[in-house]
Amino acid sequence: MSQSAFDPFGEPVPAVDPSIASEGVSKWLKTAGTGVFWVLVVGIVLARAVYFEPGVFSFEHAVAWAQGLFAAL
């Protein structure tokens, strides 16, 4: 048997299933979160495509950086 709920003035409040009430908000948050995620993915990929410089991330630069790091230690 469900317990009756009362508002501050003593009037009975109809029982509402909390899973039904929060389902709309949950669905909206999931859609919004998914949308934000994909907007960020597309933005990052486009920014990398626009600002890509082929010579910056080369193996020779990485080896020189590592040798400089080991020399400093």
N, CA, C and O atoms as a Maestro MAE file, in Angstrom:
{
 s_m_m2io_version
 :::
 2.0.0
}

f_m_ct {
 s_m_title
 :::
 protein
 m_atom[292] {
  # First column is atom index #
  i_m_mmod_type
  r_m_x_coord
  r_m_y_coord
  r_m_z_coord
  i_m_residue_number
  s_m_chain_name
  s_m_pdb_residue_name
  s_m_pdb_atom_name
  i_m_atomic_number
  :::
  1 25 0.841 -1.171 0.000 1 A "MET " " N  " 7
  2 3 0.000 0.000 0.000 1 A "MET " " CA " 6
  3 2 0.890 1.240 0.000 1 A "MET " " C  " 6
  4 15 1.837 1.325 0.782 1 A "MET " " O  " 8
  5 25 0.591 2.196 -0.870 2 A "SER " " N  " 7
  6 3 1.413 3.404 -0.960 2 A "SER " " CA " 6
  7 2 1.033 4.381 0.147 2 A "SER " " C  " 6
  8 15 -0.106 4.421 0.612 2 A "SER " " O  " 8
  9 25 2.013 5.156 0.546 3 A "GLN " " N  " 7
  10 3 1.768 6.158 1.582 3 A "GLN " " CA " 6
  11 2 1.261 7.432 0.917 3 A "GLN " " C  " 6
  12 15 1.747 7.822 -0.145 3 A "GLN " " O  " 8
  13 25 0.302 8.067 1.534 4 A "SER " " N  " 7
  14 3 -0.237 9.316 1.008 4 A "SER " " CA " 6
  15 2 0.694 10.456 1.365 4 A "SER " " C  " 6
  16 15 1.275 10.484 2.450 4 A "SER " " O  " 8
  17 25 0.829 11.391 0.447 5 A "ALA " " N  " 7
  18 3 1.643 12.570 0.694 5 A "ALA " " CA " 6
  19 2 0.720 13.771 0.822 5 A "ALA " " C  " 6
  20 15 -0.322 13.846 0.169 5 A "ALA " " O  " 8
  21 25 1.119 14.710 1.674 6 A "PHE " " N  " 7
  22 3 0.311 15.897 1.912 6 A "PHE " " CA " 6
  23 2 1.164 17.138 1.721 6 A "PHE " " C  " 6
  24 15 2.338 17.147 2.091 6 A "PHE " " O  " 8
  25 25 0.588 18.188 1.146 7 A "ASP " " N  " 7
  26 3 1.297 19.448 1.027 7 A "ASP " " CA " 6
  27 2 1.255 20.175 2.373 7 A "ASP " " C  " 6
  28 15 0.593 19.693 3.293 7 A "ASP " " O  " 8
  29 25 1.942 21.327 2.525 8 A "PRO " " N  " 7
  30 3 1.990 22.006 3.822 8 A "PRO " " CA " 6
  31 2 0.628 22.421 4.373 8 A "PRO " " C  " 6
  32 15 0.513 22.656 5.576 8 A "PRO " " O  " 8
  33 25 -0.411 22.522 3.535 9 A "PHE " " N  " 7
  34 3 -1.719 22.933 4.010 9 A "PHE " " CA " 6
  35 2 -2.626 21.755 4.306 9 A "PHE " " C  " 6
  36 15 -3.801 21.948 4.619 9 A "PHE " " O  " 8
  37 25 -2.102 20.520 4.213 10 A "GLY " " N  " 7
  38 3 -2.866 19.348 4.558 10 A "GLY " " CA " 6
  39 2 -3.638 18.725 3.419 10 A "GLY " " C  " 6
  40 15 -4.349 17.742 3.626 10 A "GLY " " O  " 8
  41 25 -3.519 19.270 2.217 11 A "GLU " " N  " 7
  42 3 -4.212 18.702 1.067 11 A "GLU " " CA " 6
  43 2 -3.417 17.490 0.550 11 A "GLU " " C  " 6
  44 15 -2.187 17.524 0.513 11 A "GLU " " O  " 8
  45 25 -4.108 16.442 0.160 12 A "PRO " " N  " 7
  46 3 -3.398 15.281 -0.378 12 A "PRO " " CA " 6
  47 2 -2.767 15.590 -1.742 12 A "PRO " " C  " 6
  48 15 -3.360 16.263 -2.585 12 A "PRO " " O  " 8
  49 25 -1.570 15.087 -1.925 13 A "VAL " " N  " 7
  50 3 -0.831 15.270 -3.174 13 A "VAL " " CA " 6
  51 2 -0.906 13.957 -3.935 13 A "VAL " " C  " 6
  52 15 -0.585 12.908 -3.375 13 A "VAL " " O  " 8
  53 25 -1.320 13.985 -5.196 14 A "PRO " " N  " 7
  54 3 -1.402 12.731 -5.946 14 A "PRO " " CA " 6
  55 2 -0.021 12.118 -6.133 14 A "PRO " " C  " 6
  56 15 0.962 12.817 -6.380 14 A "PRO " " O  " 8
  57 25 0.028 10.800 -6.009 15 A "ALA " " N  " 7
  58 3 1.293 10.091 -6.143 15 A "ALA " " CA " 6
  59 2 1.712 10.065 -7.611 15 A "ALA " " C  " 6
  60 15 0.913 9.761 -8.497 15 A "ALA " " O  " 8
  61 25 2.977 10.390 -7.848 16 A "VAL " " N  " 7
  62 3 3.551 10.375 -9.192 16 A "VAL " " CA " 6
  63 2 4.761 9.463 -9.153 16 A "VAL " " C  " 6
  64 15 5.601 9.561 -8.259 16 A "VAL " " O  " 8
  65 25 4.839 8.588 -10.117 17 A "ASP " " N  " 7
  66 3 5.986 7.677 -10.197 17 A "ASP " " CA " 6
  67 2 7.223 8.505 -10.538 17 A "ASP " " C  " 6
  68 15 7.249 9.141 -11.592 17 A "ASP " " O  " 8
  69 25 8.257 8.522 -9.679 18 A "PRO " " N  " 7
  70 3 9.428 9.373 -9.940 18 A "PRO " " CA " 6
  71 2 10.185 8.975 -11.196 18 A "PRO " " C  " 6
  72 15 10.833 9.822 -11.811 18 A "PRO " " O  " 8
  73 25 10.122 7.707 -11.595 19 A "SER " " N  " 7
  74 3 10.843 7.305 -12.804 19 A "SER " " CA " 6
  75 2 10.209 7.916 -14.048 19 A "SER " " C  " 6
  76 15 10.916 8.233 -15.004 19 A "SER " " O  " 8
  77 25 8.898 8.087 -14.053 20 A "ILE " " N  " 7
  78 3 8.217 8.700 -15.189 20 A "ILE " " CA " 6
  79 2 8.504 10.195 -15.229 20 A "ILE " " C  " 6
  80 15 8.708 10.756 -16.306 20 A "ILE " " O  " 8
  81 25 8.523 10.834 -14.087 21 A "ALA " " N  " 7
  82 3 8.743 12.278 -14.036 21 A "ALA " " CA " 6
  83 2 10.152 12.644 -14.477 21 A "ALA " " C  " 6
  84 15 10.333 13.659 -15.150 21 A "ALA " " O  " 8
  85 25 11.149 11.855 -14.122 22 A "SER " " N  " 7
  86 3 12.530 12.200 -14.459 22 A "SER " " CA " 6
  87 2 12.957 11.661 -15.811 22 A "SER " " C  " 6
  88 15 14.071 11.939 -16.254 22 A "SER " " O  " 8
  89 25 12.100 10.895 -16.481 23 A "GLU " " N  " 7
  90 3 12.470 10.309 -17.765 23 A "GLU " " CA " 6
  91 2 12.673 11.379 -18.830 23 A "GLU " " C  " 6
  92 15 13.594 11.268 -19.639 23 A "GLU " " O  " 8
  93 25 11.854 12.387 -18.848 24 A "GLY " " N  " 7
  94 3 11.991 13.462 -19.841 24 A "GLY " " CA " 6
  95 2 13.270 14.243 -19.656 24 A "GLY " " C  " 6
  96 15 13.961 14.554 -20.626 24 A "GLY " " O  " 8
  97 25 13.589 14.562 -18.417 25 A "VAL " " N  " 7
  98 3 14.814 15.303 -18.128 25 A "VAL " " CA " 6
  99 2 16.028 14.454 -18.474 25 A "VAL " " C  " 6
  100 15 16.991 14.956 -19.053 25 A "VAL " " O  " 8
  101 25 15.992 13.187 -18.127 26 A "SER " " N  " 7
  102 3 17.107 12.299 -18.415 26 A "SER " " CA " 6
  103 2 17.343 12.178 -19.913 26 A "SER " " C  " 6
  104 15 18.485 12.210 -20.372 26 A "SER " " O  " 8
  105 25 16.270 12.042 -20.666 27 A "LYS " " N  " 7
  106 3 16.394 11.925 -22.116 27 A "LYS " " CA " 6
  107 2 16.950 13.217 -22.705 27 A "LYS " " C  " 6
  108 15 17.787 13.179 -23.606 27 A "LYS " " O  " 8
  109 25 16.489 14.354 -22.202 28 A "TRP " " N  " 7
  110 3 16.974 15.635 -22.690 28 A "TRP " " CA " 6
  111 2 18.462 15.808 -22.385 28 A "TRP " " C  " 6
  112 15 19.219 16.262 -23.244 28 A "TRP " " O  " 8
  113 25 18.891 15.449 -21.162 29 A "LEU " " N  " 7
  114 3 20.303 15.571 -20.804 29 A "LEU " " CA " 6
  115 2 21.179 14.658 -21.640 29 A "LEU " " C  " 6
  116 15 22.278 15.040 -22.041 29 A "LEU " " O  " 8
  117 25 20.697 13.453 -21.903 30 A "LYS " " N  " 7
  118 3 21.459 12.525 -22.743 30 A "LYS " " CA " 6
  119 2 21.625 13.090 -24.147 30 A "LYS " " C  " 6
  120 15 22.717 13.033 -24.713 30 A "LYS " " O  " 8
  121 25 20.555 13.633 -24.713 31 A "THR " " N  " 7
  122 3 20.622 14.217 -26.053 31 A "THR " " CA " 6
  123 2 21.552 15.423 -26.073 31 A "THR " " C  " 6
  124 15 22.351 15.578 -26.996 31 A "THR " " O  " 8
  125 25 21.453 16.270 -25.064 32 A "ALA " " N  " 7
  126 3 22.304 17.458 -24.999 32 A "ALA " " CA " 6
  127 2 23.769 17.067 -24.835 32 A "ALA " " C  " 6
  128 15 24.639 17.642 -25.489 32 A "ALA " " O  " 8
  129 25 24.046 16.105 -23.978 33 A "GLY " " N  " 7
  130 3 25.422 15.655 -23.781 33 A "GLY " " CA " 6
  131 2 26.013 15.034 -25.026 33 A "GLY " " C  " 6
  132 15 27.173 15.279 -25.359 33 A "GLY " " O  " 8
  133 25 25.222 14.230 -25.717 34 A "THR " " N  " 7
  134 3 25.696 13.621 -26.957 34 A "THR " " CA " 6
  135 2 25.972 14.692 -28.010 34 A "THR " " C  " 6
  136 15 26.969 14.622 -28.728 34 A "THR " " O  " 8
  137 25 25.097 15.666 -28.097 35 A "GLY " " N  " 7
  138 3 25.297 16.752 -29.049 35 A "GLY " " CA " 6
  139 2 26.552 17.554 -28.758 35 A "GLY " " C  " 6
  140 15 27.309 17.880 -29.672 35 A "GLY " " O  " 8
  141 25 26.778 17.876 -27.489 36 A "VAL " " N  " 7
  142 3 27.980 18.626 -27.102 36 A "VAL " " CA " 6
  143 2 29.234 17.822 -27.419 36 A "VAL " " C  " 6
  144 15 30.220 18.374 -27.906 36 A "VAL " " O  " 8
  145 25 29.201 16.526 -27.146 37 A "PHE " " N  " 7
  146 3 30.354 15.668 -27.431 37 A "PHE " " CA " 6
  147 2 30.701 15.705 -28.915 37 A "PHE " " C  " 6
  148 15 31.864 15.897 -29.271 37 A "PHE " " O  " 8
  149 25 29.707 15.524 -29.785 38 A "TRP " " N  " 7
  150 3 29.999 15.474 -31.219 38 A "TRP " " CA " 6
  151 2 30.386 16.844 -31.768 38 A "TRP " " C  " 6
  152 15 31.170 16.925 -32.713 38 A "TRP " " O  " 8
  153 25 29.858 17.910 -31.202 39 A "VAL " " N  " 7
  154 3 30.288 19.251 -31.622 39 A "VAL " " CA " 6
  155 2 31.761 19.457 -31.271 39 A "VAL " " C  " 6
  156 15 32.514 20.022 -32.064 39 A "VAL " " O  " 8
  157 25 32.171 19.003 -30.096 40 A "LEU " " N  " 7
  158 3 33.581 19.106 -29.709 40 A "LEU " " CA " 6
  159 2 34.471 18.243 -30.605 40 A "LEU " " C  " 6
  160 15 35.558 18.670 -30.994 40 A "LEU " " O  " 8
  161 25 34.017 17.036 -30.931 41 A "VAL " " N  " 7
  162 3 34.800 16.157 -31.809 41 A "VAL " " CA " 6
  163 2 35.007 16.820 -33.163 41 A "VAL " " C  " 6
  164 15 36.130 16.874 -33.665 41 A "VAL " " O  " 8
  165 25 33.940 17.318 -33.751 42 A "VAL " " N  " 7
  166 3 34.044 17.956 -35.063 42 A "VAL " " CA " 6
  167 2 34.922 19.206 -34.981 42 A "VAL " " C  " 6
  168 15 35.732 19.451 -35.876 42 A "VAL " " O  " 8
  169 25 34.769 19.992 -33.927 43 A "GLY " " N  " 7
  170 3 35.585 21.198 -33.763 43 A "GLY " " CA " 6
  171 2 37.068 20.887 -33.635 43 A "GLY " " C  " 6
  172 15 37.900 21.573 -34.229 43 A "GLY " " O  " 8
  173 25 37.401 19.865 -32.870 44 A "ILE " " N  " 7
  174 3 38.807 19.496 -32.699 44 A "ILE " " CA " 6
  175 2 39.393 18.969 -34.006 44 A "ILE " " C  " 6
  176 15 40.512 19.326 -34.375 44 A "ILE " " O  " 8
  177 25 38.646 18.126 -34.700 45 A "VAL " " N  " 7
  178 3 39.144 17.585 -35.968 45 A "VAL " " CA " 6
  179 2 39.330 18.702 -36.989 45 A "VAL " " C  " 6
  180 15 40.340 18.725 -37.691 45 A "VAL " " O  " 8
  181 25 38.386 19.620 -37.085 46 A "LEU " " N  " 7
  182 3 38.528 20.734 -38.020 46 A "LEU " " CA " 6
  183 2 39.691 21.648 -37.644 46 A "LEU " " C  " 6
  184 15 40.420 22.108 -38.523 46 A "LEU " " O  " 8
  185 25 39.875 21.917 -36.358 47 A "ALA " " N  " 7
  186 3 40.985 22.764 -35.923 47 A "ALA " " CA " 6
  187 2 42.323 22.102 -36.233 47 A "ALA " " C  " 6
  188 15 43.272 22.774 -36.638 47 A "ALA " " O  " 8
  189 25 42.401 20.791 -36.043 48 A "ARG " " N  " 7
  190 3 43.640 20.085 -36.377 48 A "ARG " " CA " 6
  191 2 43.893 20.106 -37.871 48 A "ARG " " C  " 6
  192 15 45.041 20.208 -38.303 48 A "ARG " " O  " 8
  193 25 42.842 20.009 -38.662 49 A "ALA " " N  " 7
  194 3 43.008 20.046 -40.113 49 A "ALA " " CA " 6
  195 2 43.453 21.432 -40.589 49 A "ALA " " C  " 6
  196 15 44.268 21.544 -41.504 49 A "ALA " " O  " 8
  197 25 42.918 22.480 -39.968 50 A "VAL " " N  " 7
  198 3 43.257 23.843 -40.390 50 A "VAL " " CA " 6
  199 2 44.670 24.210 -39.960 50 A "VAL " " C  " 6
  200 15 45.408 24.815 -40.737 50 A "VAL " " O  " 8
  201 25 45.058 23.861 -38.755 51 A "TYR " " N  " 7
  202 3 46.356 24.288 -38.210 51 A "TYR " " CA " 6
  203 2 47.438 23.222 -38.309 51 A "TYR " " C  " 6
  204 15 48.456 23.325 -37.624 51 A "TYR " " O  " 8
  205 25 47.247 22.203 -39.139 52 A "PHE " " N  " 7
  206 3 48.223 21.127 -39.253 52 A "PHE " " CA " 6
  207 2 49.463 21.601 -40.005 52 A "PHE " " C  " 6
  208 15 49.369 22.182 -41.087 52 A "PHE " " O  " 8
  209 25 50.621 21.343 -39.413 53 A "GLU " " N  " 7
  210 3 51.899 21.631 -40.056 53 A "GLU " " CA " 6
  211 2 52.673 20.319 -40.117 53 A "GLU " " C  " 6
  212 15 53.036 19.780 -39.072 53 A "GLU " " O  " 8
  213 25 52.936 19.792 -41.311 54 A "PRO " " N  " 7
  214 3 53.527 18.459 -41.426 54 A "PRO " " CA " 6
  215 2 54.903 18.320 -40.788 54 A "PRO " " C  " 6
  216 15 55.225 17.247 -40.278 54 A "PRO " " O  " 8
  217 25 55.723 19.360 -40.796 55 A "GLY " " N  " 7
  218 3 57.089 19.225 -40.296 55 A "GLY " " CA " 6
  219 2 57.229 19.313 -38.793 55 A "GLY " " C  " 6
  220 15 58.293 18.991 -38.265 55 A "GLY " " O  " 8
  221 25 56.211 19.730 -38.093 56 A "VAL " " N  " 7
  222 3 56.319 19.968 -36.652 56 A "VAL " " CA " 6
  223 2 56.445 18.659 -35.868 56 A "VAL " " C  " 6
  224 15 57.265 18.567 -34.955 56 A "VAL " " O  " 8
  225 25 55.654 17.659 -36.209 57 A "PHE " " N  " 7
  226 3 55.641 16.408 -35.458 57 A "PHE " " CA " 6
  227 2 56.406 15.324 -36.206 57 A "PHE " " C  " 6
  228 15 55.822 14.332 -36.641 57 A "PHE " " O  " 8
  229 25 57.691 15.514 -36.353 58 A "SER " " N  " 7
  230 3 58.495 14.519 -37.048 58 A "SER " " CA " 6
  231 2 59.291 13.696 -36.038 58 A "SER " " C  " 6
  232 15 59.491 14.107 -34.895 58 A "SER " " O  " 8
  233 25 59.732 12.543 -36.480 59 A "PHE " " N  " 7
  234 3 60.492 11.645 -35.606 59 A "PHE " " CA " 6
  235 2 61.828 12.256 -35.218 59 A "PHE " " C  " 6
  236 15 62.292 12.072 -34.093 59 A "PHE " " O  " 8
  237 25 62.448 12.981 -36.139 60 A "GLU " " N  " 7
  238 3 63.753 13.598 -35.846 60 A "GLU " " CA " 6
  239 2 63.652 14.628 -34.726 60 A "GLU " " C  " 6
  240 15 64.545 14.726 -33.884 60 A "GLU " " O  " 8
  241 25 62.560 15.398 -34.719 61 A "HIS " " N  " 7
  242 3 62.357 16.361 -33.632 61 A "HIS " " CA " 6
  243 2 62.151 15.656 -32.298 61 A "HIS " " C  " 6
  244 15 62.642 16.119 -31.269 61 A "HIS " " O  " 8
  245 25 61.431 14.546 -32.309 62 A "ALA " " N  " 7
  246 3 61.188 13.799 -31.070 62 A "ALA " " CA " 6
  247 2 62.486 13.217 -30.526 62 A "ALA " " C  " 6
  248 15 62.714 13.242 -29.317 62 A "ALA " " O  " 8
  249 25 63.337 12.694 -31.402 63 A "VAL " " N  " 7
  250 3 64.624 12.134 -30.966 63 A "VAL " " CA " 6
  251 2 65.516 13.239 -30.417 63 A "VAL " " C  " 6
  252 15 66.163 13.059 -29.386 63 A "VAL " " O  " 8
  253 25 65.555 14.379 -31.095 64 A "ALA " " N  " 7
  254 3 66.372 15.497 -30.618 64 A "ALA " " CA " 6
  255 2 65.876 15.997 -29.265 64 A "ALA " " C  " 6
  256 15 66.683 16.343 -28.401 64 A "ALA " " O  " 8
  257 25 64.560 16.040 -29.072 65 A "TRP " " N  " 7
  258 3 63.997 16.473 -27.785 65 A "TRP " " CA " 6
  259 2 64.369 15.489 -26.686 65 A "TRP " " C  " 6
  260 15 64.747 15.902 -25.590 65 A "TRP " " O  " 8
  261 25 64.265 14.179 -26.967 66 A "ALA " " N  " 7
  262 3 64.603 13.154 -25.981 66 A "ALA " " CA " 6
  263 2 66.081 13.204 -25.631 66 A "ALA " " C  " 6
  264 15 66.442 13.062 -24.463 66 A "ALA " " O  " 8
  265 25 66.950 13.405 -26.630 67 A "GLN " " N  " 7
  266 3 68.398 13.515 -26.351 67 A "GLN " " CA " 6
  267 2 68.689 14.741 -25.503 67 A "GLN " " C  " 6
  268 15 69.530 14.682 -24.607 67 A "GLN " " O  " 8
  269 25 68.019 15.839 -25.765 68 A "GLY " " N  " 7
  270 3 68.203 17.039 -24.952 68 A "GLY " " CA " 6
  271 2 67.718 16.825 -23.525 68 A "GLY " " C  " 6
  272 15 68.319 17.333 -22.577 68 A "GLY " " O  " 8
  273 25 66.636 16.077 -23.372 69 A "LEU " " N  " 7
  274 3 66.120 15.772 -22.033 69 A "LEU " " CA " 6
  275 2 67.095 14.891 -21.264 69 A "LEU " " C  " 6
  276 15 67.371 15.143 -20.092 69 A "LEU " " O  " 8
  277 25 67.616 13.860 -21.923 70 A "PHE " " N  " 7
  278 3 68.584 12.969 -21.250 70 A "PHE " " CA " 6
  279 2 69.894 13.693 -20.949 70 A "PHE " " C  " 6
  280 15 70.541 13.395 -19.945 70 A "PHE " " O  " 8
  281 25 70.293 14.628 -21.791 71 A "ALA " " N  " 7
  282 3 71.519 15.392 -21.548 71 A "ALA " " CA " 6
  283 2 71.351 16.298 -20.343 71 A "ALA " " C  " 6
  284 15 72.305 16.529 -19.600 71 A "ALA " " O  " 8
  285 25 70.132 16.818 -20.140 72 A "ALA " " N  " 7
  286 3 69.887 17.705 -19.004 72 A "ALA " " CA " 6
  287 2 69.856 16.936 -17.683 72 A "ALA " " C  " 6
  288 15 70.134 17.501 -16.626 72 A "ALA " " O  " 8
  289 25 69.519 15.654 -17.747 73 A "LEU " " N  " 7
  290 3 69.470 14.854 -16.524 73 A "LEU " " CA " 6
  291 2 70.866 14.440 -16.158 73 A "LEU " " C  " 6
  292 15 71.063 13.755 -15.155 73 A "LEU " " O  " 8
  :::
 }
 m_bond[291] {
  # First column is bond index #
  i_m_from
  i_m_to
  i_m_order
  :::
  1 1 2 1
  2 2 3 1
  3 3 4 2
  4 3 5 1
  5 5 6 1
  6 6 7 1
  7 7 8 2
  8 7 9 1
  9 9 10 1
  10 10 11 1
  11 11 12 2
  12 11 13 1
  13 13 14 1
  14 14 15 1
  15 15 16 2
  16 15 17 1
  17 17 18 1
  18 18 19 1
  19 19 20 2
  20 19 21 1
  21 21 22 1
  22 22 23 1
  23 23 24 2
  24 23 25 1
  25 25 26 1
  26 26 27 1
  27 27 28 2
  28 27 29 1
  29 29 30 1
  30 30 31 1
  31 31 32 2
  32 31 33 1
  33 33 34 1
  34 34 35 1
  35 35 36 2
  36 35 37 1
  37 37 38 1
  38 38 39 1
  39 39 40 2
  40 39 41 1
  41 41 42 1
  42 42 43 1
  43 43 44 2
  44 43 45 1
  45 45 46 1
  46 46 47 1
  47 47 48 2
  48 47 49 1
  49 49 50 1
  50 50 51 1
  51 51 52 2
  52 51 53 1
  53 53 54 1
  54 54 55 1
  55 55 56 2
  56 55 57 1
  57 57 58 1
  58 58 59 1
  59 59 60 2
  60 59 61 1
  61 61 62 1
  62 62 63 1
  63 63 64 2
  64 63 65 1
  65 65 66 1
  66 66 67 1
  67 67 68 2
  68 67 69 1
  69 69 70 1
  70 70 71 1
  71 71 72 2
  72 71 73 1
  73 73 74 1
  74 74 75 1
  75 75 76 2
  76 75 77 1
  77 77 78 1
  78 78 79 1
  79 79 80 2
  80 79 81 1
  81 81 82 1
  82 82 83 1
  83 83 84 2
  84 83 85 1
  85 85 86 1
  86 86 87 1
  87 87 88 2
  88 87 89 1
  89 89 90 1
  90 90 91 1
  91 91 92 2
  92 91 93 1
  93 93 94 1
  94 94 95 1
  95 95 96 2
  96 95 97 1
  97 97 98 1
  98 98 99 1
  99 99 100 2
  100 99 101 1
  101 101 102 1
  102 102 103 1
  103 103 104 2
  104 103 105 1
  105 105 106 1
  106 106 107 1
  107 107 108 2
  108 107 109 1
  109 109 110 1
  110 110 111 1
  111 111 112 2
  112 111 113 1
  113 113 114 1
  114 114 115 1
  115 115 116 2
  116 115 117 1
  117 117 118 1
  118 118 119 1
  119 119 120 2
  120 119 121 1
  121 121 122 1
  122 122 123 1
  123 123 124 2
  124 123 125 1
  125 125 126 1
  126 126 127 1
  127 127 128 2
  128 127 129 1
  129 129 130 1
  130 130 131 1
  131 131 132 2
  132 131 133 1
  133 133 134 1
  134 134 135 1
  135 135 136 2
  136 135 137 1
  137 137 138 1
  138 138 139 1
  139 139 140 2
  140 139 141 1
  141 141 142 1
  142 142 143 1
  143 143 144 2
  144 143 145 1
  145 145 146 1
  146 146 147 1
  147 147 148 2
  148 147 149 1
  149 149 150 1
  150 150 151 1
  151 151 152 2
  152 151 153 1
  153 153 154 1
  154 154 155 1
  155 155 156 2
  156 155 157 1
  157 157 158 1
  158 158 159 1
  159 159 160 2
  160 159 161 1
  161 161 162 1
  162 162 163 1
  163 163 164 2
  164 163 165 1
  165 165 166 1
  166 166 167 1
  167 167 168 2
  168 167 169 1
  169 169 170 1
  170 170 171 1
  171 171 172 2
  172 171 173 1
  173 173 174 1
  174 174 175 1
  175 175 176 2
  176 175 177 1
  177 177 178 1
  178 178 179 1
  179 179 180 2
  180 179 181 1
  181 181 182 1
  182 182 183 1
  183 183 184 2
  184 183 185 1
  185 185 186 1
  186 186 187 1
  187 187 188 2
  188 187 189 1
  189 189 190 1
  190 190 191 1
  191 191 192 2
  192 191 193 1
  193 193 194 1
  194 194 195 1
  195 195 196 2
  196 195 197 1
  197 197 198 1
  198 198 199 1
  199 199 200 2
  200 199 201 1
  201 201 202 1
  202 202 203 1
  203 203 204 2
  204 203 205 1
  205 205 206 1
  206 206 207 1
  207 207 208 2
  208 207 209 1
  209 209 210 1
  210 210 211 1
  211 211 212 2
  212 211 213 1
  213 213 214 1
  214 214 215 1
  215 215 216 2
  216 215 217 1
  217 217 218 1
  218 218 219 1
  219 219 220 2
  220 219 221 1
  221 221 222 1
  222 222 223 1
  223 223 224 2
  224 223 225 1
  225 225 226 1
  226 226 227 1
  227 227 228 2
  228 227 229 1
  229 229 230 1
  230 230 231 1
  231 231 232 2
  232 231 233 1
  233 233 234 1
  234 234 235 1
  235 235 236 2
  236 235 237 1
  237 237 238 1
  238 238 239 1
  239 239 240 2
  240 239 241 1
  241 241 242 1
  242 242 243 1
  243 243 244 2
  244 243 245 1
  245 245 246 1
  246 246 247 1
  247 247 248 2
  248 247 249 1
  249 249 250 1
  250 250 251 1
  251 251 252 2
  252 251 253 1
  253 253 254 1
  254 254 255 1
  255 255 256 2
  256 255 257 1
  257 257 258 1
  258 258 259 1
  259 259 260 2
  260 259 261 1
  261 261 262 1
  262 262 263 1
  263 263 264 2
  264 263 265 1
  265 265 266 1
  266 266 267 1
  267 267 268 2
  268 267 269 1
  269 269 270 1
  270 270 271 1
  271 271 272 2
  272 271 273 1
  273 273 274 1
  274 274 275 1
  275 275 276 2
  276 275 277 1
  277 277 278 1
  278 278 279 1
  279 279 280 2
  280 279 281 1
  281 281 282 1
  282 282 283 1
  283 283 284 2
  284 283 285 1
  285 285 286 1
  286 286 287 1
  287 287 288 2
  288 287 289 1
  289 289 290 1
  290 290 291 1
  291 291 292 2
  :::
 }
}
